[in-house]
Amino acid sequence: MSNAAIGRTWEEVEREIYTHEEIAESNLRVALIGEIIKARQEKGISQKKLEEMSGVKQPIIARMERGNTSSQIDTILKVLAPLGKTLAIVPLETKQIDGMDRSPAQQ
């Protein structure tokens, strides 16, 4: 959506401020946090209960869910396990741009 006051969309401004890699990293972080929150809520588990199940303190879980911290992978894995989830390494989808295949991080 274009903002008449500045004449540009957020996406246009975002592309000027951040690199493609930073945008891709941010999008991945938001998706991961969203999946953790969704899995916890679907199981009806409070943050306090998740603390008991994972060994990760509730304030850390809260900061993780708010996006206020950049958690270590081992912490993320500890939180995901009782939720019946894990991380997976999968190929990035590629898009055809200017006749070249590029991963989302290269666009």
C-alpha positions in Angstrom: 0.0 0.0 0.0 1.4 3.3 -1.0 1.6 6.2 1.5 0.8 9.5 -0.1 2.7 11.3 2.6 6.0 9.7 1.6 5.0 8.4 -1.9 6.4 4.9 -1.3 5.3 1.6 0.1 7.0 0.1 3.2 8.4 -2.6 1.0 10.1 0.0 -1.2 11.6 1.8 1.9 12.5 -1.6 3.5 14.5 -2.5 0.4 16.5 0.7 0.6 17.2 0.4 4.3 18.0 -3.4 4.6 19.9 -5.8 2.5 18.2 -8.8 0.9 20.0 -11.0 3.4 18.7 -9.0 6.4 15.1 -9.1 5.0 15.3 -12.8 4.5 16.8 -13.4 8.0 14.0 -11.2 9.5 11.3 -13.1 7.6 12.7 -16.4 8.7 12.9 -15.3 12.4 9.3 -14.1 12.3 8.2 -17.4 10.7 10.0 -19.4 13.3 8.6 -17.4 16.2 5.1 -17.7 14.7 5.5 -21.5 14.5 6.6 -21.7 18.1 3.7 -19.6 19.4 1.2 -21.5 17.2 2.5 -24.9 18.3 2.4 -23.9 22.0 -1.2 -22.5 21.7 -2.4 -25.5 19.7 -1.2 -27.8 22.5 -2.8 -25.5 25.1 0.5 -25.1 26.9 1.3 -21.9 28.9 4.8 -20.4 28.8 5.2 -21.6 32.4 4.3 -25.1 31.5 6.7 -25.0 28.5 9.4 -23.9 31.0 8.8 -27.0 33.0 8.8 -29.3 29.9 11.8 -27.7 28.2 14.0 -26.4 31.0 14.1 -23.0 29.3 13.0 -20.3 31.8 9.6 -18.6 31.1 11.0 -15.1 30.8 13.4 -16.3 28.0 10.4 -18.0 26.3 8.4 -14.7 26.6 11.3 -12.7 25.1 11.7 -15.3 22.3 8.0 -15.1 21.5 8.1 -11.2 21.5 11.2 -11.3 19.2 13.2 -9.4 21.8 16.1 -11.9 21.8 18.1 -13.7 19.3 18.1 -17.2 20.8 20.8 -19.8 20.5 19.9 -22.9 18.4 20.1 -25.2 21.4 17.5 -23.0 23.2 15.2 -23.1 20.2 15.6 -26.9 20.0 14.8 -27.3 23.7 11.6 -25.3 23.3 10.6 -27.1 20.1 11.0 -30.7 21.4 8.1 -30.7 23.9 6.0 -29.1 21.2 6.6 -32.1 19.0 8.6 -29.9 16.6 12.2 -29.7 15.3 14.2 -27.7 12.8 15.0 -28.9 9.4 17.5 -27.8 6.8 15.8 -27.6 3.4 16.8 -26.0 0.1 15.6 -22.5 -0.5 13.1 -22.0 -3.2 14.6 -20.2 -6.2 12.9 -17.5 -8.4 13.7 -16.6 -11.9 15.0 -13.0 -12.1 16.7 -11.4 -15.0 17.2 -14.8 -16.6 19.1 -16.0 -13.5 18.0 -18.4 -10.8 18.5 -16.8 -7.4 17.6 -17.9 -3.9 15.4 -15.5 -1.8 18.5 -14.3 0.1 20.2 -13.3 -3.2 17.3 -11.3 -4.6 
